[in-house]
Amino acid sequence: MKLYNYYRSGTSHRTRIALELKGMQTEYVAVDLLHEAHLHGTFHEVNPQALVPALVLDDGTVLTQSPAIIEWLEETHPTPPLLPADPQARAHVRALAAIVGCDIHPINNRRILQYLQHQFGADRAAIDRWCGEWISSGFDAYEQFLARDKARGDFSFGGQPGLADCYLIPQVAGARRFHVDLGRWPLISAVDAACGQLPAFERAAPSRQPDAPRS
């Protein structure tokens, strides 16, 4: 399989985490978003929407949109599971993931920020404030959900990493990039620390990818 992605893309990052947790190997195909490689050439033929990630299966089938890719992984490779068995618990975990996937990330992604910059003249400080507003709103709610779950282990749900963590950890990385102080969310910070100890999350980290800048 081939994974077309970009090292710093949150959607790419969450997909890499899910693949690593499932123990699945893919060929890494870098799509240089900074130089608009997603808008033309080979990748645009792979995904006409011109968004990363895209997963090309061994038979040539192309899967796009990170939620759909991760759902496919869970359905076709159920072990280890990313979702709990209980339907209500599954709904809870999906809701945590949606805080990031639906309410934070979509309005903080690269094309939105570029539009703010080019159409409204937003400078870096304004961009950081914009991102910080929506990250903070979502993280405030996420933190409260974590606090309510008295049976929770070291992760967003239970004692093993799962779907919600696939979404949360890339958004924590995004928060750092936009200079958001994570000190107000100690439970989220603890989940981030726990995930950071696991090889799957370490291998999926932006800094570990072949297209990441080297100092």
N, C-alpha and C positions, 0 to 999 in steps of 0.2 A: 504494500500500500504506500501511497505518497500523501504526505500532508503538506499542502501549500499554506504557509503561514508567515508571520512576521514576529520577530523575537519579543517585541514590546507590546504587541496587540493583546488586550485583555481576553478577547474571545479566542485567540490562538492559544494563549497561556492556559485558559481553563480546559481547552480541548487536549492540550498536551498532558495536563495533570490527569485527566480521565484515562487517556491512553496508557500512561505510566502506571496508574493504579490497577488497570486491567492487565498489565504486563504485556502490552502489545507494541511491537516494533514497527516503525514506519520510516520511509525515506523522507528526510527533511528537505523540503523545497522552499527556499527563502523567496519571499515576494517583497521587494524593497518599496515600502510605502512612501518613504521620504522622497524617492525619485519617481513616484507615480507609476511604478511598474505594474500596479494592479489595474490601471486604466487602459492598457494596451498590450499587444503581443500575446504571448502564450497564456498567461493567466486569465486574461479576459475571455479567451476561448474556453477555458476550463469552467469559469464562473462568470456568466454575463452580468451578474450583479456587481462584480468587481469588488467583492468583500472577502476578507480572510476570516476564518480558515475555509479550506475546501479539502475534503478527504477523497482521494481516488482509490477505489477498491481494486483488488487484483483483477476483476473482470472488466475494469474500465468504468464502472458506475461511479458517478461523482455525487458525493454528499456535501451539501452546503448548510450554513447556519449552525453555529455551535450547539444550540439546544437539540436540534435534530440529530446531529452527529453523536452527541453524548447519549441520547435516547436509543439510537441504533446500537451503540456499544453495549448499553445495559441489556437490551433485548437479545442481542446475538452472543454476548459474552457475559452471562449473568454472575459469574464468579471471578473475583469477589464482588459482592453487590455494592452499588452506590446508593441504593435506596433501601430503607427498612421494609420488612415484610408486612407490617400492619398498615392497612389503608389510611388510617388517620395520621399515623406517623409519616407515611409517604407524602401526604398532603402538606404536613408541616414542613418537611424538608424541601419540598418543591416551592413552598411559599418563601422560605429563606433564600433559596436560589433566585427566585423572582425579584426579591428586593434589589439584588444586584443586576440581574439580567434584564429586568423590565424597567426599573425605576431609577437606577443610578447610571449604569454604563451607557445606555442609548443616547442620553443627552450630554455625555461627556466624551464621546468618541471623537476620533480625529477629524472626520468630515464636519461634525457640528462645530468643533473648535475652530476649524479653518474658516467656516462660514462666519462665525462671530468676529474673527480677525479681519477677514477681507471685506465683509459687507457692513460691519458695524464699527470697525476700527478698534476692536478690543486689543489691548496690549497684553503682555505676559501677566502682569499683576491682575488685570481684569479677568483673564482666563483662569488664573489660579483661584480667584474669588468665586467665579462661576462654578468651577468643579468642586471647590470646597463646600459650597452651599448644598449641592445635591448629594455629595458623598456624606456629609454630616447628617443630613436629614435621614438618609437610608441607614447609616450606621447607628444612629440613635435608636431607631426601631429594632434593628438587628440585635443590638446590645440588650435591649429589654426582653426580646424573645429568648435570648440565651439565659438571662437572669431568671426567667420564669421556669425554665426547664431544670428542675431540681435533680432529675435523674441523669442529666447530661454528664458525659465523661470529658475527655480533653478536647473534643472536637465540637463541631456545630451541633451534632446530634449523636448521642451514644458514645461509645468508646473507640470507634473506628472512623477514619476519614470517609467522606461520602460526597454526594452530589453538591450539597451546600458549600462544602469546603472548596470544591473545584471552582465555584463562582467567587467565594469570598476572598481567597488568597490573592488572585490577580487584582482584585479591587483594592486590597490593602497596599499592594505594590503601586497601584495608580495613585492612591492617597499620598504615599510618600513622594511620588514624582511631582504632585501638585502642591507639595508643602503643607499638607494637612497634618495637624498635630494629633497623633493617635493616642495620646495620653488620656483622653476623656473616655476611651472605650477599653477598659482593662480586660474584659472578657474576650473581645475580638482579638486584642493583642496576644492573649494567652493561647487562643486557637491558632493564630498565626505562628507563634513560637513552637507549638506542638507539631504543626504541619511541617515547619522548617527542619525538624529533626528526622523527617522521613525521606528516604532516598528518592521516592517517586516525585515528591515536590521539589527536591533539590535538582533532580535531572530536568524537570520541566521549567525551571526558573529562567527568566529572560537572560540573565547574565551567562547562562550555560549554553546558549544556543549559538550555532555557528555563524549567524549573521550579526551577533551582538558586537558592539565596538570593543576593541581590545586596548587597554591602557598601555 
